[in-house]
């Protein structure tokens, strides 16, 4: 088990609602990346936070936003939920440049109905 | 140019046999190639990773073979065991792993007795 924890583990939301997912990074890690994994697919990069600043973003619309806090934990916010947002949301922490290995949490399974 | 293509989509191997999963990439800026193992309901876990300055890396029963000129890399699992049954993802990253991970589409491996 990694030291990356995500909450909640499962969530059901209605289309049009907003959701906040949370991630506690592994101790000593200053970088958090978020990925979306649709059923049967590989994870897709959403964005990365390094020392509280966004440090790269994938091909996701602005309604996907995030934060990183001084303790390096992070939030992923999704506004105006759509049915296609249903997926497993993964958080990974790392500590570049010395340690680039990304440790993933168990994910949050979001279902939009 | 950011794609990582993975094959096969699914694989059934007898216990004790060799499991082989292949990946190909296009972006020559990629310089870090990890393999992840994912069990149902869990986040991906790093198995083994390679950089392009070597052609092979072995850790226990897991070996990565890397062909820089062909832009291909593969995972070999020797003496496959039922506990190896999982979904395997190849991935690629630039800047020695400091950039986002680009994942393949995954291979569902089943080891039968």
HADDOCK unambig.tbl for C-alpha pairs under 7 A between the chains (distance, minus, plus):
assign (segid A and resid 41 and name CA) (segid B and resid 105 and name CA) 5.13 0.50 0.50
assign (segid A and resid 41 and name CA) (segid B and resid 106 and name CA) 6.62 0.50 0.50
assign (segid A and resid 42 and name CA) (segid B and resid 89 and name CA) 6.98 0.50 0.50
assign (segid A and resid 42 and name CA) (segid B and resid 103 and name CA) 5.59 0.50 0.50
assign (segid A and resid 42 and name CA) (segid B and resid 104 and name CA) 5.78 0.50 0.50
assign (segid A and resid 42 and name CA) (segid B and resid 105 and name CA) 4.56 0.50 0.50
assign (segid A and resid 42 and name CA) (segid B and resid 106 and name CA) 5.92 0.50 0.50
assign (segid A and resid 43 and name CA) (segid B and resid 103 and name CA) 6.20 0.50 0.50
assign (segid A and resid 45 and name CA) (segid B and resid 100 and name CA) 6.69 0.50 0.50
assign (segid A and resid 90 and name CA) (segid B and resid 43 and name CA) 6.91 0.50 0.50
assign (segid A and resid 96 and name CA) (segid B and resid 98 and name CA) 6.03 0.50 0.50
assign (segid A and resid 97 and name CA) (segid B and resid 98 and name CA) 6.49 0.50 0.50
assign (segid A and resid 100 and name CA) (segid B and resid 97 and name CA) 5.42 0.50 0.50
assign (segid A and resid 100 and name CA) (segid B and resid 98 and name CA) 5.77 0.50 0.50
assign (segid A and resid 103 and name CA) (segid B and resid 45 and name CA) 6.92 0.50 0.50
assign (segid A and resid 104 and name CA) (segid B and resid 43 and name CA) 5.60 0.50 0.50
assign (segid A and resid 104 and name CA) (segid B and resid 44 and name CA) 6.06 0.50 0.50
assign (segid A and resid 104 and name CA) (segid B and resid 45 and name CA) 6.66 0.50 0.50
assign (segid A and resid 105 and name CA) (segid B and resid 43 and name CA) 5.47 0.50 0.50
assign (segid A and resid 106 and name CA) (segid B and resid 41 and name CA) 6.98 0.50 0.50
assign (segid A and resid 106 and name CA) (segid B and resid 42 and name CA) 4.62 0.50 0.50
assign (segid A and resid 106 and name CA) (segid B and resid 43 and name CA) 4.20 0.50 0.50
assign (segid A and resid 107 and name CA) (segid B and resid 42 and name CA) 6.94 0.50 0.50
assign (segid A and resid 107 and name CA) (segid B and resid 43 and name CA) 5.91 0.50 0.50
